Amino acid sequence: RARGALRGATSAQARKSVAAMLDREGRRLDSAALSALAMHVTDGPFDKVKGLIQKLIERLLKEATEEATKKGFCDEELGKAKTDRDFRSAEAKKLDIEIRGLNLKREELEEEIQLLTDGINELTKNLNEATATREAEKKVNLQTIRDAKEGHKAVKEAITILKEFYSKASRAKALLQFSPIDEVESSKPGFEGEYKGKQVRSEGIIGLLEVIATDFDRTDRQTTAAEQKAHEEFVEFDRTSRADIAGKETKKALDEEDHETTVNTIASKMDDLKSAQDLLDESLQRILKLKPLCIDTGMSYEERVDKRNAEMKALKKALCILDTDGVEPDARVECAAGRPEAGWPMAGDPPKSGARGGRQHPEAAAN
């Protein structure tokens, strides 16, 4: 009876020590499981308490195995999802940069095409105006040249006629035939001797006509020279303008082809960007789906492992304290490390005593 009473007292002391230890560790580790177990240690039967501790150890071991498996799954799946996300993000950024560059090129081509179109229109307008002006100028010059040549010819002919007339008149001799009428006529003033023309005045008239002929000739020569110069200048202007127009038209045609290619490339790149963005969204959705399972736990994997190990250590200490017979395999490591709680030795330990008031295990003292 004494031995039974002693064992009962030892069990009660052990359970109080276990309850205090579990409550303290529960608060330190913020472990609801340890805190809840501490409340049941002093209430239930001894074997039931040990069973609860053993079940909790087994549950923690199972959780550790499951979490290790889950961590491997999460590490693998999150790694794949993040790699895919980074790849799709880089691809989308690259496509966006390419599209920006293509849009800038498209705008530059459109601006250049517009400038070339304006330049071609301006050159064509100037050429048409110059052609019309040249044709009108040519028409006037040719008419002036014809008039000058005709005038020069007519005046030359007049001079020749006058010179012949006055030359013959100066050598002419009057025919003297007696006639009463001639006698009467010859007695009238202004008709004395033969008529030889006005030789003195003829020189002035012929001189004036020669001046006029010279003016016609000068007009002919100057207008002909001016027409030739204007023609040469127009030919040069026409050649230069047409070459400039042809060059701009060629450049415009090439720019328009380049513009069409650029627009088509932009459309294709936009489709690629949409596909890349869709794939990026899918990878982000996968990460979001994995996040509650793999990320949003409030603690890191290492922290959870440390906490679980501390909980298991506390539970094994509890078994060590309660296992007075040394039969619990899960408690042997902790028990082998020394007396875990309240100074209670393990069963089979030699009693300790001394001047300092060391305590003995009640069961040992009873023996």
C-alpha positions as CSV (number, residue, x, y, z in Angstrom):
1,R,0.0,0.0,0.0
2,A,2.8,2.4,0.9
3,R,4.4,1.6,-2.4
4,G,1.1,2.3,-4.3
5,A,0.5,5.5,-2.4
6,L,4.1,6.5,-3.2
7,R,3.6,5.8,-6.9
8,G,0.4,7.8,-6.9
9,A,2.1,10.7,-5.3
10,T,4.9,10.4,-7.8
11,S,2.4,10.3,-10.7
12,A,0.6,13.4,-9.5
13,Q,3.9,15.3,-9.0
14,A,5.0,14.2,-12.5
15,R,1.8,15.3,-14.1
16,K,1.9,18.7,-12.4
17,S,5.4,19.1,-13.6
18,V,4.4,18.1,-17.2
19,A,1.4,20.4,-17.2
20,A,3.6,23.3,-16.1
21,M,6.3,22.5,-18.6
22,L,3.8,22.1,-21.5
23,D,1.9,25.3,-20.5
24,R,5.2,27.2,-20.4
25,E,6.4,25.8,-23.8
26,G,2.9,26.3,-25.3
27,R,3.1,30.0,-24.4
28,R,6.7,30.3,-25.6
29,L,6.1,28.6,-28.9
30,D,2.6,30.0,-29.3
31,S,1.5,26.4,-29.7
32,A,-2.2,25.8,-29.2
33,A,-1.7,22.0,-29.2
34,L,0.8,22.1,-26.2
35,S,-1.4,24.6,-24.3
36,A,-4.5,22.4,-24.8
37,L,-2.6,19.3,-23.8
38,A,-1.4,21.0,-20.7
39,M,-5.0,21.5,-19.6
40,H,-5.7,17.7,-19.9
41,V,-2.6,16.3,-18.3
42,T,-3.9,16.8,-14.7
43,D,-7.5,15.8,-15.5
44,G,-7.4,12.5,-17.3
45,P,-6.1,9.0,-16.4
46,F,-2.4,8.6,-16.5
47,D,-2.4,6.1,-19.4
48,K,-4.8,8.4,-21.4
49,V,-2.5,11.4,-20.9
50,K,0.5,9.4,-22.2
51,G,-1.7,8.3,-25.1
52,L,-2.6,11.9,-25.9
53,I,1.1,12.9,-25.9
54,Q,2.0,9.9,-28.1
55,K,-0.8,10.8,-30.6
56,L,0.3,14.4,-30.7
57,I,3.9,13.3,-31.4
58,E,2.6,11.0,-34.2
59,R,0.5,13.8,-35.6
60,L,3.5,16.1,-35.6
61,L,5.6,13.5,-37.3
62,K,2.9,13.0,-39.9
63,E,2.7,16.8,-40.4
64,A,6.4,17.0,-40.9
65,T,6.4,14.3,-43.5
66,E,3.4,15.8,-45.3
67,E,4.9,19.3,-45.1
68,A,8.2,18.1,-46.5
69,T,6.3,16.5,-49.4
70,K,4.3,19.6,-49.8
71,K,7.4,21.7,-49.7
72,G,9.0,19.6,-52.4
73,F,5.9,20.0,-54.5
74,C,5.6,23.8,-53.8
75,D,9.3,24.3,-54.5
76,E,9.0,22.5,-57.8
77,E,5.7,24.0,-59.0
78,L,6.5,27.5,-57.8
79,G,9.9,27.3,-59.4
80,K,8.4,26.3,-62.7
81,A,5.7,29.0,-62.4
82,K,8.2,31.7,-61.5
83,T,10.6,30.6,-64.3
84,D,7.7,30.7,-66.8
85,R,6.6,34.1,-65.4
86,D,10.1,35.6,-65.7
87,F,10.4,34.2,-69.2
88,R,7.0,35.5,-70.4
89,S,7.6,38.8,-68.7
90,A,11.0,39.2,-70.4
91,E,9.4,38.2,-73.7
92,A,6.5,40.7,-73.3
93,K,9.0,43.5,-72.4
94,K,11.1,42.7,-75.4
95,L,8.1,42.7,-77.7
96,D,6.9,46.0,-76.2
97,I,10.3,47.6,-76.9
98,E,10.3,46.3,-80.5
99,I,6.7,47.5,-81.1
100,R,7.7,51.0,-79.7
101,G,10.6,51.1,-82.1
102,L,8.5,50.0,-85.0
103,N,5.8,52.6,-84.2
104,L,8.5,55.3,-84.1
105,K,9.8,54.0,-87.5
106,R,6.3,54.0,-88.9
107,E,5.7,57.6,-87.8
108,E,9.1,58.7,-89.3
109,L,8.2,56.9,-92.5
110,E,4.8,58.6,-92.6
111,E,6.4,62.0,-92.0
112,E,9.0,61.4,-94.7
113,I,6.4,60.2,-97.2
114,Q,4.4,63.3,-96.6
115,L,7.4,65.5,-97.1
116,L,8.3,63.6,-100.3
117,T,4.7,64.0,-101.5
118,D,4.8,67.7,-100.8
119,G,8.1,68.0,-102.5
120,I,7.0,66.1,-105.6
121,N,3.8,68.3,-105.8
122,E,5.8,71.5,-105.4
123,L,8.4,70.4,-108.0
124,T,5.7,69.3,-110.4
125,K,3.8,72.6,-109.9
126,N,7.0,74.7,-110.5
127,L,7.9,72.6,-113.6
128,N,4.4,73.0,-115.0
129,E,4.4,76.7,-114.4
130,A,7.9,77.1,-115.8
131,T,6.9,75.1,-118.9
132,A,3.9,77.2,-119.5
133,T,5.9,80.4,-119.0
134,R,8.6,79.1,-121.3
135,E,6.2,78.2,-124.0
136,A,4.6,81.7,-123.9
137,E,8.1,83.3,-123.9
138,K,9.2,81.2,-126.8
139,K,6.1,82.1,-128.7
140,V,6.7,85.8,-128.2
141,N,10.4,85.5,-129.0
142,L,9.8,83.5,-132.2
143,Q,7.2,86.1,-133.3
144,T,9.6,88.9,-132.5
145,I,12.3,87.2,-134.5
146,R,10.0,86.7,-137.5
147,D,8.8,90.3,-137.3
148,A,12.4,91.6,-137.1
149,K,13.5,89.4,-140.0
150,E,10.6,90.5,-142.1
151,G,11.0,94.2,-141.2
152,H,14.7,94.0,-141.9
153,K,14.1,92.4,-145.3
154,A,11.4,94.9,-146.2
155,V,13.6,97.9,-145.2
156,K,16.5,96.5,-147.1
157,E,14.4,96.1,-150.2
158,A,13.1,99.7,-149.8
159,I,16.7,101.0,-149.5
160,T,17.7,99.1,-152.6
161,I,14.7,100.5,-154.5
162,L,15.4,104.1,-153.4
163,K,19.1,103.8,-154.1
164,E,18.4,102.6,-157.6
165,F,15.8,105.3,-158.1
166,Y,18.0,108.2,-157.0
167,S,20.9,106.8,-158.9
168,K,19.0,106.7,-162.2
169,A,17.4,110.1,-161.6
170,S,20.8,111.8,-161.2
171,R,21.8,110.6,-164.7
172,A,18.5,111.3,-166.5
173,K,18.3,113.9,-169.4
174,A,15.1,115.7,-170.2
175,L,13.6,115.2,-173.7
176,L,13.3,118.6,-175.4
177,Q,10.4,118.7,-177.8
178,F,8.9,122.0,-179.0
179,S,5.4,122.5,-178.0
180,P,3.3,125.5,-177.3
181,I,2.0,123.8,-174.2
182,D,5.6,123.0,-173.1
183,E,6.5,126.5,-173.6
184,V,3.6,127.7,-171.5
185,E,4.3,125.0,-168.9
186,S,8.0,125.7,-168.8
187,S,7.3,129.3,-168.1
188,K,5.6,128.3,-164.8
189,P,7.7,128.3,-161.7
190,G,9.3,125.0,-160.5
191,F,9.8,123.3,-163.8
192,E,13.1,124.5,-165.1
193,G,15.3,122.0,-166.8
194,E,15.2,118.1,-166.4
195,Y,14.1,116.4,-163.1
196,K,17.0,114.7,-161.2
197,G,15.3,113.9,-157.9
198,K,16.1,115.4,-154.5
199,Q,19.6,114.0,-154.2
200,V,20.4,115.7,-150.9
201,R,17.2,114.6,-149.1
202,S,17.6,111.1,-150.4
203,E,20.7,110.6,-148.4
204,G,18.8,111.4,-145.2
205,I,15.9,109.1,-146.1
206,I,18.2,106.2,-147.0
207,G,20.2,106.8,-143.8
208,L,17.1,106.6,-141.7
209,L,16.0,103.4,-143.4
210,E,19.5,101.9,-142.8
211,V,19.1,102.8,-139.1
212,I,15.8,101.0,-139.0
213,A,17.2,98.0,-140.8
214,T,20.0,97.9,-138.2
215,D,17.5,98.0,-135.4
216,F,15.6,95.1,-136.9
217,D,18.8,93.2,-137.3
218,R,19.8,93.9,-133.7
219,T,16.4,92.9,-132.4
220,D,16.7,89.7,-134.4
221,R,20.1,88.8,-133.1
222,Q,19.4,89.8,-129.5
223,T,16.1,88.0,-129.4
224,T,17.6,84.9,-131.0
225,A,20.4,84.9,-128.4
226,A,17.9,85.4,-125.6
227,E,15.7,82.6,-126.9
228,Q,18.7,80.3,-127.1
229,K,19.8,81.1,-123.6
230,A,16.3,80.8,-122.2
231,H,15.9,77.4,-124.0
232,E,19.2,76.1,-122.5
233,E,18.3,77.3,-119.0
234,F,14.8,75.7,-119.3
235,V,16.3,72.5,-120.6
236,E,18.6,72.4,-117.6
237,F,15.8,73.3,-115.2
238,D,13.5,70.7,-116.7
239,R,16.2,68.0,-116.5
240,T,17.1,68.8,-112.9
241,S,13.4,69.0,-111.9
242,R,12.5,65.8,-113.5
243,A,15.5,64.0,-112.0
244,D,14.6,65.4,-108.6
245,I,11.0,64.3,-109.0
246,A,12.0,60.9,-110.2
247,G,14.4,60.5,-107.2
248,K,11.7,61.6,-104.7
249,E,9.1,59.3,-106.4
250,T,11.6,56.3,-106.1
251,K,12.3,57.2,-102.5
252,K,8.6,57.6,-101.8
253,A,7.8,54.2,-103.3
254,L,10.5,52.5,-101.2
255,D,9.3,54.3,-98.1
256,E,5.7,53.2,-98.8
257,E,6.9,49.6,-99.2
258,D,8.9,49.9,-96.0
259,H,5.8,51.5,-94.3
260,E,3.6,48.6,-95.4
261,T,6.1,46.1,-94.1
262,T,6.5,48.0,-90.8
263,V,2.7,48.1,-90.3
264,N,2.4,44.4,-91.0
265,T,5.2,43.7,-88.6
266,I,3.6,45.8,-85.9
267,A,0.4,43.8,-86.4
268,S,2.3,40.5,-86.1
269,K,4.2,41.7,-83.1
270,M,1.0,42.9,-81.4
271,D,-0.4,39.4,-81.8
272,D,2.8,38.0,-80.4
273,L,2.6,40.4,-77.5
274,K,-1.0,39.5,-76.8
275,S,-0.1,35.8,-76.7
276,A,2.9,36.5,-74.5
277,Q,0.7,38.6,-72.2
278,D,-1.9,35.8,-72.0
279,L,0.8,33.3,-71.1
280,L,2.2,35.7,-68.5
281,D,-1.3,36.0,-67.0
282,E,-1.6,32.3,-66.9
283,S,1.8,31.9,-65.1
284,L,0.7,34.6,-62.6
285,Q,-2.6,32.8,-62.1
286,R,-0.7,29.6,-61.3
287,I,1.4,31.4,-58.8
288,L,-1.7,32.9,-57.2
289,K,-3.3,29.5,-57.0
290,L,-0.2,28.1,-55.4
291,K,0.2,31.0,-53.0
292,P,-2.4,29.9,-50.4
293,L,-0.9,26.4,-50.2
294,C,2.7,27.3,-50.5
295,I,3.2,30.9,-49.4
296,D,0.5,32.4,-47.3
297,T,1.2,30.5,-44.1
298,G,2.4,33.3,-41.9
299,M,5.6,31.4,-41.1
300,S,8.5,30.2,-43.2
301,Y,9.1,26.5,-43.7
302,E,12.2,26.7,-41.5
303,E,10.3,28.5,-38.8
304,R,7.6,25.8,-38.9
305,V,10.2,23.0,-38.8
306,D,11.9,24.7,-35.8
307,K,8.5,25.1,-34.0
308,R,7.5,21.6,-34.7
309,N,10.8,20.2,-33.4
310,A,10.5,22.3,-30.3
311,E,7.0,21.0,-29.8
312,M,8.1,17.4,-30.2
313,K,11.0,18.0,-27.9
314,A,8.6,19.3,-25.2
315,L,6.3,16.3,-25.7
316,K,9.2,13.8,-25.4
317,K,10.3,15.6,-22.2
318,A,6.8,15.2,-21.0
319,L,6.9,11.4,-21.7
320,C,10.3,11.3,-20.0
321,I,8.9,12.8,-16.9
322,L,5.8,10.5,-16.9
323,D,7.7,7.4,-18.0
324,T,8.8,6.3,-14.6
325,D,9.4,2.8,-15.8
326,G,11.5,3.8,-18.8
327,V,9.4,2.0,-21.3
328,E,8.6,4.8,-23.8
329,P,10.9,4.7,-26.8
330,D,10.2,8.3,-27.8
331,A,11.3,9.5,-24.4
332,R,14.6,7.6,-24.2
333,V,16.7,10.3,-26.1
334,E,15.3,13.1,-23.9
335,C,15.7,11.0,-20.8
336,A,19.2,10.0,-21.7
337,A,20.1,13.7,-21.8
338,G,19.4,14.1,-18.1
339,R,16.5,14.9,-15.8
340,P,14.2,17.1,-18.0
341,E,11.9,18.7,-15.5
342,A,11.5,19.4,-11.8
343,G,14.6,17.6,-10.8
344,W,12.9,14.2,-11.1
345,P,15.4,11.3,-11.8
346,M,14.5,8.5,-14.1
347,A,13.5,5.1,-12.8
348,G,16.5,3.0,-11.8
349,D,18.7,6.1,-11.0
350,P,20.6,5.8,-7.7
351,P,19.1,8.0,-4.9
352,K,21.0,11.2,-4.3
353,S,21.3,12.9,-0.9
354,G,23.5,15.4,0.7
355,A,24.0,18.3,3.0
356,R,22.6,20.6,0.4
357,G,19.2,19.0,0.6
358,G,19.1,17.2,-2.8
359,R,15.8,15.5,-3.5
360,Q,15.3,11.8,-4.0
361,H,12.8,10.2,-6.3
362,P,9.9,9.2,-4.0
363,E,9.9,5.6,-5.4
364,A,13.6,5.3,-4.7
365,A,13.2,6.6,-1.2
366,A,10.5,4.1,-0.6
367,N,12.7,1.2,-1.6
